[in-house]
Amino acid sequence: MDATALVLEAPRRLVERSFEVPDIGTDDALLRLEACGLCGTDHEQYTGVLPTSYAFIPGHESVGVIERIGRGAAKRWDVREGDRVAVEVFLSCRECEPCRAGAYQRCVRHGLRDMYGYISIDKPPSLWGGYSTHQYLAPDSIVHKVPASLDPVVATLFNPLGAGVRWGVTVPQTKAGDVVAVLGPGIRGLATLVAVKEAGASCVLVTGAGGNDAPRLETARRFGADIVCDVTTDDPVQALRQATGGRLADVVVDVTAKAPAAFVQALSLVRHGGTVVVAGTRGANVEFWPDLIVYKEIRILGALGVDAPAYRRALEILAEGAYPFADLPRAVAGASGIADLIETMAGERGTPPVHAVLAPGDAS
């Protein structure tokens, strides 16, 4: 049996290729892909913003069914053939110091250089990404069983929602009663909104910028945002003070991408002694007054990646069904339509969807 996959051979050159499905031993498994979520990394890979010198199968938000599994892997992951699982992007050796501490995105054996959706097809057995009918689950993979009630397309939200849990709650230690500002109304901003609401935040502001973000801010309202603000027309600090009786944010989570001004706004929105989490990349130098960090005693934390507890909580939230994740503005494409969808996500073809998904079995 062969697997069919889309290989990114060069920027904007996705080529369909066939690969032999590997034999499965005691400690590994084979996943039959049902859906793979897309994010900013996908279009940065596709357009060449994140360049590579090798061909690879993209896709790092994989959900599918275990088709074959070894006895050791089944015991380690507590899954069996036929189970639907979500696959984490990072692998973990479970032995090095970072892995033992739970920071396996810095695994000595794997780390950022060796993660699903970014591994050369020259590394056997080639099936290292979600743009495929099948994905190889190596012994160091981390998988989570998906509740049976979840549709696989919706289940791909385990990744951004897991990010929202870690970036919005775990890293800044958000607690009940906190005022939180979330900068950016995309899928990770919405996920962070949900995560901090679940943690008991008393008031949440979500910001966006311009007409394209207007419908996303309305979606944020439906997801429970107490205040939404278009920063191109309104002052987010004033909006937050008016809603809270003068309070600024205990926690600010910046998930924007290539928006240097957002970091400056974060420093203005956070209270004295508050926390700013920077989870989005700037893409440019940021001009700001560093002394403000000193005078306000701001705690600034960077956040990269997600961990297993956050993914587990994300799947629980999705299964509980308290938020309208199933009704998000969404685009689902098959292999033949994925290039157009990625270009739409990059802003090259109309308005990007909030949630984009590759479904290998989709005919589009």
C-alpha positions as CSV (number, residue, x, y, z in Angstrom):
1,M,0.0,0.0,0.0
2,D,1.2,3.5,-0.9
3,A,0.5,6.8,0.8
4,T,-0.2,9.9,-1.3
5,A,1.3,13.2,0.0
6,L,1.9,16.8,-1.0
7,V,5.6,17.6,-1.0
8,L,6.8,21.2,-0.8
9,E,9.8,21.0,-3.1
10,A,10.3,24.8,-3.3
11,P,8.3,27.9,-2.4
12,R,4.9,27.7,-4.0
13,R,5.6,24.3,-5.5
14,L,3.5,21.6,-3.9
15,V,3.8,18.3,-5.8
16,E,1.7,15.2,-5.2
17,R,3.9,12.1,-4.7
18,S,3.5,8.5,-3.6
19,F,5.4,6.9,-0.7
20,E,5.6,3.4,0.4
21,V,3.8,2.9,3.8
22,P,6.4,1.6,6.3
23,D,6.3,-1.6,8.3
24,I,5.3,-0.9,11.8
25,G,7.3,-2.4,14.7
26,T,6.7,-2.6,18.5
27,D,7.2,1.1,19.3
28,D,5.7,3.0,16.4
29,A,2.4,3.4,14.5
30,L,0.7,4.5,11.3
31,L,-2.0,7.2,11.2
32,R,-4.6,7.5,8.6
33,L,-5.2,11.3,8.2
34,E,-8.7,12.7,8.4
35,A,-7.9,16.4,8.8
36,C,-4.9,18.7,9.2
37,G,-5.4,22.3,10.5
38,L,-3.5,25.1,8.9
39,C,-1.9,28.1,10.5
40,G,0.5,31.0,9.8
41,T,3.5,28.6,9.6
42,D,1.9,26.8,6.7
43,H,1.7,29.9,4.5
44,E,5.1,31.1,5.6
45,Q,6.6,27.7,4.5
46,Y,4.6,27.8,1.3
47,T,5.6,31.3,0.3
48,G,9.2,30.9,1.3
49,V,9.2,33.3,4.3
50,L,10.4,30.2,6.3
51,P,13.0,28.9,3.8
52,T,14.4,25.3,3.7
53,S,17.0,23.6,1.6
54,Y,15.1,20.3,1.4
55,A,11.7,18.9,0.3
56,F,9.2,18.0,3.0
57,I,5.6,17.2,3.7
58,P,4.0,20.1,5.5
59,G,1.3,19.9,8.1
60,H,1.6,19.9,11.9
61,E,-2.0,19.9,13.2
62,S,-2.9,16.3,12.4
63,V,-6.0,14.4,13.4
64,G,-6.7,10.9,12.2
65,V,-7.3,7.2,13.0
66,I,-4.7,4.8,14.2
67,E,-4.4,2.3,11.3
68,R,-1.6,0.2,12.7
69,I,0.2,0.2,16.0
70,G,2.9,-1.8,17.8
71,R,2.2,-3.3,21.2
72,G,4.7,-1.0,23.0
73,A,3.3,2.1,21.4
74,A,-0.2,1.2,22.2
75,K,0.7,0.8,25.9
76,R,2.8,4.0,26.0
77,W,0.1,6.1,24.3
78,D,-2.9,4.2,25.7
79,V,-4.5,3.9,22.3
80,R,-5.3,1.1,19.9
81,E,-6.2,0.6,16.3
82,G,-9.3,2.5,15.3
83,D,-8.8,5.2,17.9
84,R,-8.9,8.8,16.7
85,V,-6.0,10.8,17.9
86,A,-4.4,14.3,17.7
87,V,-0.7,14.4,17.1
88,E,1.6,17.0,18.8
89,V,4.0,18.9,16.5
90,F,7.0,18.3,18.8
91,L,8.6,14.9,19.6
92,S,10.1,14.1,22.9
93,C,12.9,11.7,23.8
94,R,11.5,11.7,27.4
95,E,15.1,11.4,28.7
96,C,17.0,14.7,28.3
97,E,16.7,17.4,31.0
98,P,14.3,19.7,29.0
99,C,12.0,16.7,28.4
100,R,12.0,15.6,32.0
101,A,11.1,19.2,32.9
102,G,8.2,19.2,30.5
103,A,9.8,21.6,28.1
104,Y,10.1,19.1,25.3
105,Q,10.0,21.8,22.5
106,R,13.7,22.1,23.6
107,C,14.3,18.4,23.4
108,V,18.0,17.7,22.9
109,R,17.3,14.9,20.4
110,H,14.5,16.7,18.5
111,G,13.6,20.3,19.3
112,L,12.6,22.8,16.6
113,R,14.8,21.2,14.0
114,D,13.0,17.9,14.1
115,M,9.2,18.4,14.3
116,Y,6.2,17.2,12.3
117,G,5.5,19.2,9.2
118,Y,9.2,20.3,8.7
119,I,11.2,17.1,8.3
120,S,13.0,16.2,5.0
121,I,11.4,13.4,3.0
122,D,14.9,12.0,2.8
123,K,14.6,10.9,6.4
124,P,12.9,7.5,6.3
125,P,10.0,6.8,6.1
126,S,9.3,10.3,4.6
127,L,5.8,10.5,6.0
128,W,6.5,13.3,8.5
129,G,3.7,15.7,7.8
130,G,-0.1,16.1,7.7
131,Y,-0.5,16.9,4.0
132,S,-0.8,13.2,3.3
133,T,-3.2,10.3,3.5
134,H,-1.0,8.7,6.1
135,Q,1.5,9.9,8.7
136,Y,4.2,8.0,10.5
137,L,4.1,8.1,14.3
138,A,7.7,7.6,15.5
139,P,8.3,6.2,19.0
140,D,9.1,9.7,20.3
141,S,5.7,11.0,19.1
142,I,3.1,12.4,21.6
143,V,-0.5,11.7,20.8
144,H,-3.8,12.4,22.5
145,K,-7.0,10.4,22.2
146,V,-9.8,12.6,20.6
147,P,-13.2,12.3,22.3
148,A,-15.6,10.3,20.1
149,S,-18.1,13.2,20.0
150,L,-15.7,15.5,18.1
151,D,-15.7,15.9,14.4
152,P,-12.2,15.5,13.1
153,V,-12.2,18.9,11.4
154,V,-13.3,20.6,14.6
155,A,-10.8,18.5,16.5
156,T,-7.9,20.1,14.6
157,L,-8.5,23.1,16.9
158,F,-6.7,21.1,19.6
159,N,-3.6,22.9,18.4
160,P,-4.6,26.6,18.5
161,L,-6.8,26.1,21.6
162,G,-3.9,24.3,23.3
163,A,-1.8,27.4,22.5
164,G,-4.5,29.6,24.0
165,V,-4.4,27.5,27.2
166,R,-0.6,27.7,27.6
167,W,0.0,31.2,26.4
168,G,-3.1,32.7,28.0
169,V,-3.2,30.8,31.3
170,T,-0.3,28.6,32.1
171,V,2.6,30.9,31.2
172,P,1.2,34.1,32.8
173,Q,-0.5,32.2,35.6
174,T,-3.9,33.9,34.9
175,K,-6.3,33.5,37.8
176,A,-10.0,34.1,38.5
177,G,-10.9,37.7,38.6
178,D,-8.0,38.9,36.3
179,V,-8.5,41.5,33.6
180,V,-7.0,40.2,30.4
181,A,-6.3,41.9,27.0
182,V,-5.9,39.7,24.0
183,L,-4.2,41.3,21.0
184,G,-5.2,39.7,17.7
185,P,-8.7,38.3,16.8
186,G,-7.5,35.3,14.7
187,I,-7.9,31.7,15.7
188,R,-5.2,31.9,18.4
189,G,-6.7,35.1,19.7
190,L,-10.1,33.5,20.0
191,A,-8.5,30.4,21.6
192,T,-6.8,32.6,24.1
193,L,-10.1,34.3,24.9
194,V,-11.7,31.0,25.6
195,A,-8.8,29.8,27.7
196,V,-8.8,32.9,30.0
197,K,-12.6,32.8,30.3
198,E,-12.3,29.2,31.4
199,A,-9.7,30.3,33.9
200,G,-12.2,32.8,35.4
201,A,-11.0,36.1,33.9
202,S,-13.5,38.8,35.0
203,C,-13.1,41.0,31.9
204,V,-11.5,40.3,28.5
205,L,-10.7,42.8,25.8
206,V,-9.9,41.6,22.3
207,T,-8.3,43.9,19.8
208,G,-8.1,43.9,16.0
209,A,-7.0,46.3,13.3
210,G,-9.1,47.5,10.3
211,G,-12.0,46.2,8.2
212,N,-10.7,42.7,7.7
213,D,-10.8,42.2,11.5
214,A,-14.3,43.5,11.9
215,P,-16.1,40.2,11.5
216,R,-13.5,38.5,13.6
217,L,-14.1,40.9,16.4
218,E,-17.8,40.1,16.1
219,T,-16.9,36.4,16.4
220,A,-14.9,37.3,19.5
221,R,-18.1,38.7,21.0
222,R,-19.9,35.5,20.3
223,F,-17.1,33.7,22.1
224,G,-17.5,35.8,25.2
225,A,-15.3,38.9,24.8
226,D,-16.5,41.6,27.2
227,I,-15.0,44.4,25.0
228,V,-13.7,44.4,21.4
229,C,-11.7,47.3,19.9
230,D,-10.5,48.2,16.5
231,V,-7.2,49.9,17.3
232,T,-7.3,51.8,14.0
233,T,-10.3,53.9,15.1
234,D,-10.4,53.5,18.9
235,D,-8.0,53.7,21.9
236,P,-7.9,50.2,23.5
237,V,-6.5,51.7,26.8
238,Q,-9.5,54.0,27.1
239,A,-11.9,51.3,26.1
240,L,-10.5,49.0,28.8
241,R,-10.5,51.6,31.5
242,Q,-14.2,52.5,30.7
243,A,-15.2,48.9,31.0
244,T,-13.3,48.1,34.2
245,G,-13.8,51.3,36.2
246,G,-10.2,52.4,35.5
247,R,-8.4,49.1,35.8
248,L,-5.7,48.1,33.3
249,A,-5.0,44.5,32.4
250,D,-3.4,42.1,34.8
251,V,-2.3,40.0,31.8
252,V,-1.9,41.0,28.1
253,V,-1.4,38.2,25.5
254,D,-0.1,39.4,22.2
255,V,-0.7,36.8,19.5
256,T,-0.5,39.2,16.5
257,A,1.9,38.5,13.6
258,K,4.1,41.1,12.0
259,A,2.4,43.9,14.0
260,P,5.2,45.8,15.8
261,A,2.7,48.4,17.1
262,A,0.8,45.7,19.1
263,F,3.8,45.2,21.5
264,V,3.8,48.9,22.2
265,Q,0.0,48.7,22.9
266,A,0.6,45.8,25.2
267,L,2.9,47.9,27.4
268,S,0.3,50.6,27.6
269,L,-2.6,48.2,28.4
270,V,-0.9,46.3,31.2
271,R,-1.1,47.5,34.8
272,H,1.9,48.2,37.1
273,G,3.4,44.8,38.0
274,G,1.3,43.1,35.3
275,T,2.4,40.5,32.8
276,V,2.8,40.7,29.0
277,V,3.0,37.4,27.1
278,V,4.5,37.7,23.6
279,A,3.5,34.8,21.5
280,G,3.3,36.3,18.0
281,T,6.4,37.1,15.9
282,R,7.1,40.7,15.0
283,G,8.8,40.4,11.6
284,A,10.4,43.8,12.2
285,N,12.1,45.9,14.8
286,V,9.9,47.4,17.5
287,E,10.3,51.0,18.5
288,F,9.2,51.6,22.1
289,W,10.2,53.3,25.3
290,P,12.1,50.7,27.4
291,D,12.0,52.7,30.6
292,L,8.2,52.0,30.7
293,I,9.0,48.4,31.5
294,V,11.1,49.6,34.5
295,Y,8.6,52.2,35.8
296,K,5.7,49.9,35.5
297,E,7.7,46.8,36.7
298,I,6.2,44.8,33.8
299,R,6.9,41.1,33.5
300,I,7.5,40.2,29.8
301,L,7.4,36.5,28.9
302,G,7.9,34.9,25.5
303,A,5.8,31.8,24.7
304,L,6.8,29.2,22.1
305,G,4.8,26.0,21.4
306,V,2.3,24.1,23.5
307,D,2.6,21.3,26.1
308,A,0.7,18.1,26.7
309,P,-1.4,19.4,29.6
310,A,-2.6,22.3,27.5
311,Y,-3.5,20.0,24.6
312,R,-5.5,17.7,26.9
313,R,-7.4,20.7,28.3
314,A,-8.0,22.0,24.8
315,L,-9.6,18.7,23.8
316,E,-11.7,18.7,27.0
317,I,-13.0,22.2,26.2
318,L,-13.8,21.3,22.6
319,A,-15.7,18.1,23.7
320,E,-17.7,20.1,26.3
321,G,-19.2,22.2,23.5
322,A,-19.8,25.3,25.4
323,Y,-18.3,27.6,22.7
324,P,-19.4,27.7,19.0
325,F,-16.2,26.3,17.6
326,A,-18.2,24.2,15.1
327,D,-19.7,27.4,13.6
328,L,-16.4,29.3,13.0
329,P,-15.9,30.8,9.6
330,R,-14.1,27.9,8.1
331,A,-12.6,26.7,4.8
332,V,-11.9,23.0,4.2
333,A,-10.0,21.9,1.1
334,G,-8.7,18.7,-0.4
335,A,-5.3,18.2,-1.9
336,S,-6.2,19.9,-5.2
337,G,-7.4,23.0,-3.4
338,I,-4.8,23.4,-0.7
339,A,-2.5,25.9,-2.6
340,D,-5.5,28.3,-3.2
341,L,-6.5,28.0,0.5
342,I,-2.9,28.7,1.7
343,E,-2.7,31.8,-0.6
344,T,-6.1,33.0,0.8
345,M,-4.7,32.5,4.3
346,A,-1.7,34.7,3.3
347,G,-4.1,37.4,2.2
348,E,-3.4,37.0,-1.5
349,R,-6.9,35.8,-2.4
350,G,-9.7,37.7,-0.6
351,T,-10.6,37.4,3.1
352,P,-8.8,34.7,5.0
353,P,-11.0,32.2,7.0
354,V,-10.7,32.1,10.7
355,H,-10.1,28.4,10.6
356,A,-8.6,26.5,7.6
357,V,-8.3,22.8,7.3
358,L,-6.9,20.2,4.8
359,A,-9.0,17.1,4.6
360,P,-7.2,14.5,2.4
361,G,-10.5,12.8,1.5
362,D,-12.2,16.0,0.4
363,A,-12.7,16.2,-3.4
364,S,-12.3,20.0,-3.6
